[in-house]
């Protein structure tokens, strides 16, 4: 498991507001996978715009980002769908 200083450095390099790197994997022939977590407990409903903490469902989403050096970089984040 990666150490806290490594995860902190990766979070700072990524520079996404409200998101931290919780883990990473270097997978041969695939690239680097960063596991991200949203720091906010609440989200805004896409239908009515109200803020809520009630989670309807979770979907893990993997996004291919720009390369990190010569390695492909993937961001894996839990996408929450809220219920208002």
Gaussian input, Z-matrix of N, CA and C with variables (Angstrom, degrees):
# hf/3-21g

backbone

0 1
 N
 C     1     B1
 C     2     B2     1     A1
 N     3     B3     2     A2     1     D1
 C     4     B4     3     A3     2     D2
 C     5     B5     4     A4     3     D3
 N     6     B6     5     A5     4     D4
 C     7     B7     6     A6     5     D5
 C     8     B8     7     A7     6     D6
 N     9     B9     8     A8     7     D7
 C    10    B10     9     A9     8     D8
 C    11    B11    10    A10     9     D9
 N    12    B12    11    A11    10    D10
 C    13    B13    12    A12    11    D11
 C    14    B14    13    A13    12    D12
 N    15    B15    14    A14    13    D13
 C    16    B16    15    A15    14    D14
 C    17    B17    16    A16    15    D15
 N    18    B18    17    A17    16    D16
 C    19    B19    18    A18    17    D17
 C    20    B20    19    A19    18    D18
 N    21    B21    20    A20    19    D19
 C    22    B22    21    A21    20    D20
 C    23    B23    22    A22    21    D21
 N    24    B24    23    A23    22    D22
 C    25    B25    24    A24    23    D23
 C    26    B26    25    A25    24    D24
 N    27    B27    26    A26    25    D25
 C    28    B28    27    A27    26    D26
 C    29    B29    28    A28    27    D27
 N    30    B30    29    A29    28    D28
 C    31    B31    30    A30    29    D29
 C    32    B32    31    A31    30    D30
 N    33    B33    32    A32    31    D31
 C    34    B34    33    A33    32    D32
 C    35    B35    34    A34    33    D33
 N    36    B36    35    A35    34    D34
 C    37    B37    36    A36    35    D35
 C    38    B38    37    A37    36    D36
 N    39    B39    38    A38    37    D37
 C    40    B40    39    A39    38    D38
 C    41    B41    40    A40    39    D39
 N    42    B42    41    A41    40    D40
 C    43    B43    42    A42    41    D41
 C    44    B44    43    A43    42    D42
 N    45    B45    44    A44    43    D43
 C    46    B46    45    A45    44    D44
 C    47    B47    46    A46    45    D45
 N    48    B48    47    A47    46    D46
 C    49    B49    48    A48    47    D47
 C    50    B50    49    A49    48    D48
 N    51    B51    50    A50    49    D49
 C    52    B52    51    A51    50    D50
 C    53    B53    52    A52    51    D51
 N    54    B54    53    A53    52    D52
 C    55    B55    54    A54    53    D53
 C    56    B56    55    A55    54    D54
 N    57    B57    56    A56    55    D55
 C    58    B58    57    A57    56    D56
 C    59    B59    58    A58    57    D57
 N    60    B60    59    A59    58    D58
 C    61    B61    60    A60    59    D59
 C    62    B62    61    A61    60    D60
 N    63    B63    62    A62    61    D61
 C    64    B64    63    A63    62    D62
 C    65    B65    64    A64    63    D63
 N    66    B66    65    A65    64    D64
 C    67    B67    66    A66    65    D65
 C    68    B68    67    A67    66    D66
 N    69    B69    68    A68    67    D67
 C    70    B70    69    A69    68    D68
 C    71    B71    70    A70    69    D69
 N    72    B72    71    A71    70    D70
 C    73    B73    72    A72    71    D71
 C    74    B74    73    A73    72    D72
 N    75    B75    74    A74    73    D73
 C    76    B76    75    A75    74    D74
 C    77    B77    76    A76    75    D75
 N    78    B78    77    A77    76    D76
 C    79    B79    78    A78    77    D77
 C    80    B80    79    A79    78    D78
 N    81    B81    80    A80    79    D79
 C    82    B82    81    A81    80    D80
 C    83    B83    82    A82    81    D81
 N    84    B84    83    A83    82    D82
 C    85    B85    84    A84    83    D83
 C    86    B86    85    A85    84    D84
 N    87    B87    86    A86    85    D85
 C    88    B88    87    A87    86    D86
 C    89    B89    88    A88    87    D87
 N    90    B90    89    A89    88    D88
 C    91    B91    90    A90    89    D89
 C    92    B92    91    A91    90    D90
 N    93    B93    92    A92    91    D91
 C    94    B94    93    A93    92    D92
 C    95    B95    94    A94    93    D93
 N    96    B96    95    A95    94    D94
 C    97    B97    96    A96    95    D95
 C    98    B98    97    A97    96    D96
 N    99    B99    98    A98    97    D97
 C   100   B100    99    A99    98    D98
 C   101   B101   100   A100    99    D99
 N   102   B102   101   A101   100   D100
 C   103   B103   102   A102   101   D101
 C   104   B104   103   A103   102   D102
 N   105   B105   104   A104   103   D103
 C   106   B106   105   A105   104   D104
 C   107   B107   106   A106   105   D105
 N   108   B108   107   A107   106   D106
 C   109   B109   108   A108   107   D107
 C   110   B110   109   A109   108   D108
 N   111   B111   110   A110   109   D109
 C   112   B112   111   A111   110   D110
 C   113   B113   112   A112   111   D111
 N   114   B114   113   A113   112   D112
 C   115   B115   114   A114   113   D113
 C   116   B116   115   A115   114   D114
 N   117   B117   116   A116   115   D115
 C   118   B118   117   A117   116   D116
 C   119   B119   118   A118   117   D117
 N   120   B120   119   A119   118   D118
 C   121   B121   120   A120   119   D119
 C   122   B122   121   A121   120   D120
 N   123   B123   122   A122   121   D121
 C   124   B124   123   A123   122   D122
 C   125   B125   124   A124   123   D123
 N   126   B126   125   A125   124   D124
 C   127   B127   126   A126   125   D125
 C   128   B128   127   A127   126   D126
 N   129   B129   128   A128   127   D127
 C   130   B130   129   A129   128   D128
 C   131   B131   130   A130   129   D129
 N   132   B132   131   A131   130   D130
 C   133   B133   132   A132   131   D131
 C   134   B134   133   A133   132   D132
 N   135   B135   134   A134   133   D133
 C   136   B136   135   A135   134   D134
 C   137   B137   136   A136   135   D135
 N   138   B138   137   A137   136   D136
 C   139   B139   138   A138   137   D137
 C   140   B140   139   A139   138   D138
 N   141   B141   140   A140   139   D139
 C   142   B142   141   A141   140   D140
 C   143   B143   142   A142   141   D141
 N   144   B144   143   A143   142   D142
 C   145   B145   144   A144   143   D143
 C   146   B146   145   A145   144   D144
 N   147   B147   146   A146   145   D145
 C   148   B148   147   A147   146   D146
 C   149   B149   148   A148   147   D147
 N   150   B150   149   A149   148   D148
 C   151   B151   150   A150   149   D149
 C   152   B152   151   A151   150   D150
 N   153   B153   152   A152   151   D151
 C   154   B154   153   A153   152   D152
 C   155   B155   154   A154   153   D153
 N   156   B156   155   A155   154   D154
 C   157   B157   156   A156   155   D155
 C   158   B158   157   A157   156   D156
 N   159   B159   158   A158   157   D157
 C   160   B160   159   A159   158   D158
 C   161   B161   160   A160   159   D159
 N   162   B162   161   A161   160   D160
 C   163   B163   162   A162   161   D161
 C   164   B164   163   A163   162   D162
 N   165   B165   164   A164   163   D163
 C   166   B166   165   A165   164   D164
 C   167   B167   166   A166   165   D165
 N   168   B168   167   A167   166   D166
 C   169   B169   168   A168   167   D167
 C   170   B170   169   A169   168   D168
 N   171   B171   170   A170   169   D169
 C   172   B172   171   A171   170   D170
 C   173   B173   172   A172   171   D171
 N   174   B174   173   A173   172   D172
 C   175   B175   174   A174   173   D173
 C   176   B176   175   A175   174   D174
 N   177   B177   176   A176   175   D175
 C   178   B178   177   A177   176   D176
 C   179   B179   178   A178   177   D177
 N   180   B180   179   A179   178   D178
 C   181   B181   180   A180   179   D179
 C   182   B182   181   A181   180   D180
 N   183   B183   182   A182   181   D181
 C   184   B184   183   A183   182   D182
 C   185   B185   184   A184   183   D183
 N   186   B186   185   A185   184   D184
 C   187   B187   186   A186   185   D185
 C   188   B188   187   A187   186   D186
 N   189   B189   188   A188   187   D187
 C   190   B190   189   A189   188   D188
 C   191   B191   190   A190   189   D189
 N   192   B192   191   A191   190   D190
 C   193   B193   192   A192   191   D191
 C   194   B194   193   A193   192   D192
 N   195   B195   194   A194   193   D193
 C   196   B196   195   A195   194   D194
 C   197   B197   196   A196   195   D195
 N   198   B198   197   A197   196   D196
 C   199   B199   198   A198   197   D197
 C   200   B200   199   A199   198   D198
 N   201   B201   200   A200   199   D199
 C   202   B202   201   A201   200   D200
 C   203   B203   202   A202   201   D201
 N   204   B204   203   A203   202   D202
 C   205   B205   204   A204   203   D203
 C   206   B206   205   A205   204   D204
 N   207   B207   206   A206   205   D205
 C   208   B208   207   A207   206   D206
 C   209   B209   208   A208   207   D207
 N   210   B210   209   A209   208   D208
 C   211   B211   210   A210   209   D209
 C   212   B212   211   A211   210   D210
 N   213   B213   212   A212   211   D211
 C   214   B214   213   A213   212   D212
 C   215   B215   214   A214   213   D213
 N   216   B216   215   A215   214   D214
 C   217   B217   216   A216   215   D215
 C   218   B218   217   A217   216   D216
 N   219   B219   218   A218   217   D217
 C   220   B220   219   A219   218   D218
 C   221   B221   220   A220   219   D219
 N   222   B222   221   A221   220   D220
 C   223   B223   222   A222   221   D221
 C   224   B224   223   A223   222   D222
 N   225   B225   224   A224   223   D223
 C   226   B226   225   A225   224   D224
 C   227   B227   226   A226   225   D225
 N   228   B228   227   A227   226   D226
 C   229   B229   228   A228   227   D227
 C   230   B230   229   A229   228   D228
 N   231   B231   230   A230   229   D229
 C   232   B232   231   A231   230   D230
 C   233   B233   232   A232   231   D231
 N   234   B234   233   A233   232   D232
 C   235   B235   234   A234   233   D233
 C   236   B236   235   A235   234   D234
 N   237   B237   236   A236   235   D235
 C   238   B238   237   A237   236   D236
 C   239   B239   238   A238   237   D237
 N   240   B240   239   A239   238   D238
 C   241   B241   240   A240   239   D239
 C   242   B242   241   A241   240   D240
 N   243   B243   242   A242   241   D241
 C   244   B244   243   A243   242   D242
 C   245   B245   244   A244   243   D243
 N   246   B246   245   A245   244   D244
 C   247   B247   246   A246   245   D245
 C   248   B248   247   A247   246   D246
 N   249   B249   248   A248   247   D247
 C   250   B250   249   A249   248   D248
 C   251   B251   250   A250   249   D249

   B1=1.4588
   B2=1.5234
   B3=1.3350
   B4=1.4584
   B5=1.5271
   B6=1.3236
   B7=1.4619
   B8=1.5288
   B9=1.3337
   B10=1.4603
   B11=1.5261
   B12=1.3541
   B13=1.4732
   B14=1.5314
   B15=1.3307
   B16=1.4678
   B17=1.5278
   B18=1.3330
   B19=1.4618
   B20=1.5249
   B21=1.3291
   B22=1.4680
   B23=1.5256
   B24=1.3247
   B25=1.4634
   B26=1.5275
   B27=1.3253
   B28=1.4658
   B29=1.5251
   B30=1.3360
   B31=1.4636
   B32=1.5225
   B33=1.3400
   B34=1.4639
   B35=1.5265
   B36=1.3310
   B37=1.4647
   B38=1.5276
   B39=1.3243
   B40=1.4617
   B41=1.5263
   B42=1.3254
   B43=1.4665
   B44=1.5327
   B45=1.3367
   B46=1.4578
   B47=1.5233
   B48=1.3111
   B49=1.4550
   B50=1.5310
   B51=1.3322
   B52=1.4552
   B53=1.5145
   B54=1.3402
   B55=1.4623
   B56=1.5234
   B57=1.3426
   B58=1.4629
   B59=1.5269
   B60=1.3267
   B61=1.4613
   B62=1.5241
   B63=1.3327
   B64=1.4639
   B65=1.5207
   B66=1.3339
   B67=1.4581
   B68=1.5238
   B69=1.3148
   B70=1.4588
   B71=1.5102
   B72=1.3296
   B73=1.4600
   B74=1.5197
   B75=1.3176
   B76=1.4571
   B77=1.5174
   B78=1.3228
   B79=1.4560
   B80=1.5254
   B81=1.3208
   B82=1.4618
   B83=1.5224
   B84=1.3077
   B85=1.4689
   B86=1.5296
   B87=1.3203
   B88=1.4682
   B89=1.5235
   B90=1.3291
   B91=1.4583
   B92=1.5137
   B93=1.3168
   B94=1.4611
   B95=1.5211
   B96=1.3321
   B97=1.4617
   B98=1.5214
   B99=1.3411
   B100=1.4588
   B101=1.5213
   B102=1.3258
   B103=1.4609
   B104=1.5262
   B105=1.3246
   B106=1.4575
   B107=1.5180
   B108=1.3361
   B109=1.4603
   B110=1.5193
   B111=1.3256
   B112=1.4594
   B113=1.5240
   B114=1.3181
   B115=1.4619
   B116=1.5247
   B117=1.3098
   B118=1.4570
   B119=1.5282
   B120=1.3244
   B121=1.4650
   B122=1.5279
   B123=1.3322
   B124=1.4592
   B125=1.5202
   B126=1.3199
   B127=1.4586
   B128=1.5148
   B129=1.3124
   B130=1.4486
   B131=1.5249
   B132=1.3223
   B133=1.4653
   B134=1.5250
   B135=1.3322
   B136=1.4675
   B137=1.5327
   B138=1.3344
   B139=1.4626
   B140=1.5270
   B141=1.3408
   B142=1.4698
   B143=1.5274
   B144=1.3349
   B145=1.4627
   B146=1.5154
   B147=1.3405
   B148=1.4653
   B149=1.5272
   B150=1.3417
   B151=1.4590
   B152=1.5208
   B153=1.3329
   B154=1.4549
   B155=1.5230
   B156=1.3366
   B157=1.4646
   B158=1.5202
   B159=1.3333
   B160=1.4635
   B161=1.5274
   B162=1.3238
   B163=1.4614
   B164=1.5245
   B165=1.3281
   B166=1.4633
   B167=1.5281
   B168=1.3303
   B169=1.4604
   B170=1.5212
   B171=1.3355
   B172=1.4586
   B173=1.5199
   B174=1.3221
   B175=1.4610
   B176=1.5136
   B177=1.3332
   B178=1.4563
   B179=1.5235
   B180=1.3137
   B181=1.4543
   B182=1.5205
   B183=1.3307
   B184=1.4591
   B185=1.5206
   B186=1.3318
   B187=1.4596
   B188=1.5151
   B189=1.3211
   B190=1.4657
   B191=1.5231
   B192=1.3264
   B193=1.4550
   B194=1.5236
   B195=1.3067
   B196=1.4582
   B197=1.5193
   B198=1.3164
   B199=1.4729
   B200=1.5297
   B201=1.3183
   B202=1.4620
   B203=1.5235
   B204=1.3157
   B205=1.4621
   B206=1.5198
   B207=1.3156
   B208=1.4688
   B209=1.5270
   B210=1.3317
   B211=1.4650
   B212=1.5291
   B213=1.3257
   B214=1.4626
   B215=1.5268
   B216=1.3240
   B217=1.4629
   B218=1.5218
   B219=1.3292
   B220=1.4568
   B221=1.5187
   B222=1.3294
   B223=1.4584
   B224=1.5205
   B225=1.3177
   B226=1.4663
   B227=1.5281
   B228=1.3389
   B229=1.4613
   B230=1.5237
   B231=1.3172
   B232=1.4517
   B233=1.5292
   B234=1.3179
   B235=1.4654
   B236=1.5217
   B237=1.3173
   B238=1.4635
   B239=1.5223
   B240=1.3155
   B241=1.4579
   B242=1.5216
   B243=1.3156
   B244=1.4555
   B245=1.5317
   B246=1.3286
   B247=1.4685
   B248=1.5239
   B249=1.3179
   B250=1.4748
   B251=1.5224
   A1=108.75
   A2=117.44
   A3=120.78
   A4=111.87
   A5=115.82
   A6=120.48
   A7=110.42
   A8=115.51
   A9=120.74
   A10=113.45
   A11=119.85
   A12=118.64
   A13=112.66
   A14=117.64
   A15=120.46
   A16=110.75
   A17=117.11
   A18=121.17
   A19=110.83
   A20=116.47
   A21=120.95
   A22=110.00
   A23=117.04
   A24=121.13
   A25=110.90
   A26=117.29
   A27=120.60
   A28=111.18
   A29=117.07
   A30=121.02
   A31=110.14
   A32=116.55
   A33=120.67
   A34=111.45
   A35=117.74
   A36=120.82
   A37=111.48
   A38=116.52
   A39=121.39
   A40=111.02
   A41=116.56
   A42=124.40
   A43=112.92
   A44=116.61
   A45=122.03
   A46=107.99
   A47=116.87
   A48=121.48
   A49=111.12
   A50=116.77
   A51=122.11
   A52=115.35
   A53=117.55
   A54=121.93
   A55=109.22
   A56=117.04
   A57=121.26
   A58=109.73
   A59=115.11
   A60=121.47
   A61=107.25
   A62=117.49
   A63=121.63
   A64=112.77
   A65=116.44
   A66=121.04
   A67=108.00
   A68=116.10
   A69=119.66
   A70=109.74
   A71=115.11
   A72=122.36
   A73=107.83
   A74=116.31
   A75=121.61
   A76=105.69
   A77=116.35
   A78=122.18
   A79=108.54
   A80=116.12
   A81=121.99
   A82=110.49
   A83=116.73
   A84=125.22
   A85=113.94
   A86=118.58
   A87=121.34
   A88=109.93
   A89=117.24
   A90=121.25
   A91=111.70
   A92=114.96
   A93=122.51
   A94=108.40
   A95=116.27
   A96=121.95
   A97=107.43
   A98=116.28
   A99=121.50
   A100=108.69
   A101=116.77
   A102=122.22
   A103=107.17
   A104=116.20
   A105=121.84
   A106=111.04
   A107=114.51
   A108=120.35
   A109=108.83
   A110=115.74
   A111=122.05
   A112=108.22
   A113=117.75
   A114=121.40
   A115=112.76
   A116=118.53
   A117=122.23
   A118=110.50
   A119=116.32
   A120=120.85
   A121=111.02
   A122=117.48
   A123=119.48
   A124=110.80
   A125=114.55
   A126=121.66
   A127=108.68
   A128=114.47
   A129=120.53
   A130=109.63
   A131=115.88
   A132=121.84
   A133=109.05
   A134=116.95
   A135=120.21
   A136=112.15
   A137=117.44
   A138=120.57
   A139=112.40
   A140=117.84
   A141=120.44
   A142=113.20
   A143=118.31
   A144=121.36
   A145=115.05
   A146=118.34
   A147=119.98
   A148=110.35
   A149=115.59
   A150=120.50
   A151=109.32
   A152=115.93
   A153=120.95
   A154=110.62
   A155=115.80
   A156=122.47
   A157=111.28
   A158=117.35
   A159=121.92
   A160=110.03
   A161=116.09
   A162=121.32
   A163=109.54
   A164=116.21
   A165=121.76
   A166=109.86
   A167=116.90
   A168=121.22
   A169=109.64
   A170=114.90
   A171=122.97
   A172=109.35
   A173=115.36
   A174=121.44
   A175=108.00
   A176=116.73
   A177=119.35
   A178=108.39
   A179=115.61
   A180=122.42
   A181=108.87
   A182=117.47
   A183=122.30
   A184=108.03
   A185=115.27
   A186=122.31
   A187=108.74
   A188=116.89
   A189=119.94
   A190=108.00
   A191=116.07
   A192=123.05
   A193=108.99
   A194=116.60
   A195=120.88
   A196=109.17
   A197=118.34
   A198=120.86
   A199=111.99
   A200=115.21
   A201=122.92
   A202=105.67
   A203=115.96
   A204=119.49
   A205=108.05
   A206=116.12
   A207=120.34
   A208=112.34
   A209=117.44
   A210=121.95
   A211=110.41
   A212=116.59
   A213=120.60
   A214=107.40
   A215=117.24
   A216=121.52
   A217=109.21
   A218=115.33
   A219=122.12
   A220=109.04
   A221=116.23
   A222=122.89
   A223=107.68
   A224=116.43
   A225=121.08
   A226=107.72
   A227=115.78
   A228=120.54
   A229=109.83
   A230=114.85
   A231=121.90
   A232=107.76
   A233=116.35
   A234=121.04
   A235=108.34
   A236=115.69
   A237=120.73
   A238=110.56
   A239=115.39
   A240=120.68
   A241=106.16
   A242=115.92
   A243=120.68
   A244=111.14
   A245=114.08
   A246=121.38
   A247=107.12
   A248=115.77
   A249=118.59
   A250=110.78
   D1=136.15
   D2=-179.19
   D3=-64.72
   D4=151.37
   D5=179.98
   D6=-81.32
   D7=161.40
   D8=179.25
   D9=-57.98
   D10=-43.32
   D11=178.29
   D12=-60.36
   D13=-36.65
   D14=177.99
   D15=-65.35
   D16=-44.71
   D17=-179.47
   D18=-66.37
   D19=-39.13
   D20=178.29
   D21=-62.94
   D22=-43.46
   D23=178.88
   D24=-62.17
   D25=-44.42
   D26=179.89
   D27=-64.66
   D28=-37.93
   D29=176.83
   D30=-61.97
   D31=-43.80
   D32=179.71
   D33=-66.61
   D34=-39.34
   D35=178.93
   D36=-65.67
   D37=-38.16
   D38=-179.50
   D39=-68.31
   D40=-38.00
   D41=174.35
   D42=54.54
   D43=49.37
   D44=174.25
   D45=-106.77
   D46=124.16
   D47=-176.68
   D48=-65.76
   D49=131.44
   D50=176.11
   D51=78.56
   D52=10.47
   D53=-177.48
   D54=-128.29
   D55=138.18
   D56=175.65
   D57=-125.03
   D58=152.08
   D59=174.85
   D60=-84.93
   D61=122.98
   D62=-179.04
   D63=-101.17
   D64=-20.47
   D65=-179.34
   D66=-166.52
   D67=163.39
   D68=172.75
   D69=-149.49
   D70=157.04
   D71=177.95
   D72=-134.18
   D73=140.85
   D74=170.56
   D75=-110.01
   D76=110.67
   D77=-174.17
   D78=-108.86
   D79=119.98
   D80=-179.65
   D81=-55.91
   D82=136.74
   D83=178.88
   D84=67.40
   D85=3.32
   D86=176.59
   D87=-119.28
   D88=-57.19
   D89=179.52
   D90=138.60
   D91=-154.33
   D92=-177.94
   D93=-102.44
   D94=132.74
   D95=176.81
   D96=-116.74
   D97=118.81
   D98=176.52
   D99=-101.03
   D100=127.26
   D101=177.06
   D102=-93.60
   D103=122.01
   D104=-174.68
   D105=-112.27
   D106=154.69
   D107=177.10
   D108=-136.45
   D109=134.16
   D110=176.09
   D111=-76.38
   D112=129.81
   D113=-177.26
   D114=-79.16
   D115=-19.63
   D116=-178.11
   D117=-82.34
   D118=136.28
   D119=178.01
   D120=-82.52
   D121=-23.74
   D122=-177.94
   D123=-111.50
   D124=156.79
   D125=176.99
   D126=-137.98
   D127=167.41
   D128=-179.19
   D129=-96.54
   D130=133.89
   D131=176.98
   D132=-66.94
   D133=131.70
   D134=-179.04
   D135=-74.19
   D136=-15.72
   D137=-177.67
   D138=-90.97
   D139=-50.27
   D140=-175.12
   D141=-108.72
   D142=-14.87
   D143=178.43
   D144=86.92
   D145=-2.74
   D146=-179.79
   D147=-76.55
   D148=151.81
   D149=178.52
   D150=-91.29
   D151=139.28
   D152=-177.83
   D153=-150.01
   D154=158.89
   D155=174.17
   D156=-107.96
   D157=0.12
   D158=-177.08
   D159=-80.26
   D160=112.90
   D161=-178.65
   D162=-89.42
   D163=127.84
   D164=176.59
   D165=-85.94
   D166=-47.76
   D167=177.47
   D168=-160.01
   D169=162.28
   D170=178.32
   D171=-119.64
   D172=139.79
   D173=174.70
   D174=-132.41
   D175=126.54
   D176=176.30
   D177=-81.32
   D178=129.59
   D179=-175.34
   D180=-120.25
   D181=132.72
   D182=176.81
   D183=-114.91
   D184=125.14
   D185=-176.70
   D186=-119.95
   D187=132.90
   D188=175.15
   D189=-84.29
   D190=125.14
   D191=-178.80
   D192=-102.78
   D193=-177.14
   D194=174.97
   D195=-64.06
   D196=151.31
   D197=-178.87
   D198=-61.71
   D199=150.72
   D200=174.72
   D201=-106.83
   D202=95.67
   D203=-171.20
   D204=69.59
   D205=-124.81
   D206=177.71
   D207=-98.39
   D208=2.38
   D209=-178.78
   D210=-94.31
   D211=137.98
   D212=170.76
   D213=-66.78
   D214=144.10
   D215=-177.88
   D216=-122.81
   D217=127.85
   D218=178.40
   D219=-120.00
   D220=139.11
   D221=176.53
   D222=-109.53
   D223=125.61
   D224=179.69
   D225=-115.22
   D226=120.28
   D227=-177.03
   D228=-137.71
   D229=148.49
   D230=176.92
   D231=-83.19
   D232=115.45
   D233=178.62
   D234=-94.02
   D235=115.22
   D236=-178.03
   D237=-92.09
   D238=136.82
   D239=171.76
   D240=-106.83
   D241=123.94
   D242=-173.04
   D243=-95.57
   D244=159.72
   D245=176.56
   D246=-122.50
   D247=127.94
   D248=179.15
   D249=-111.00

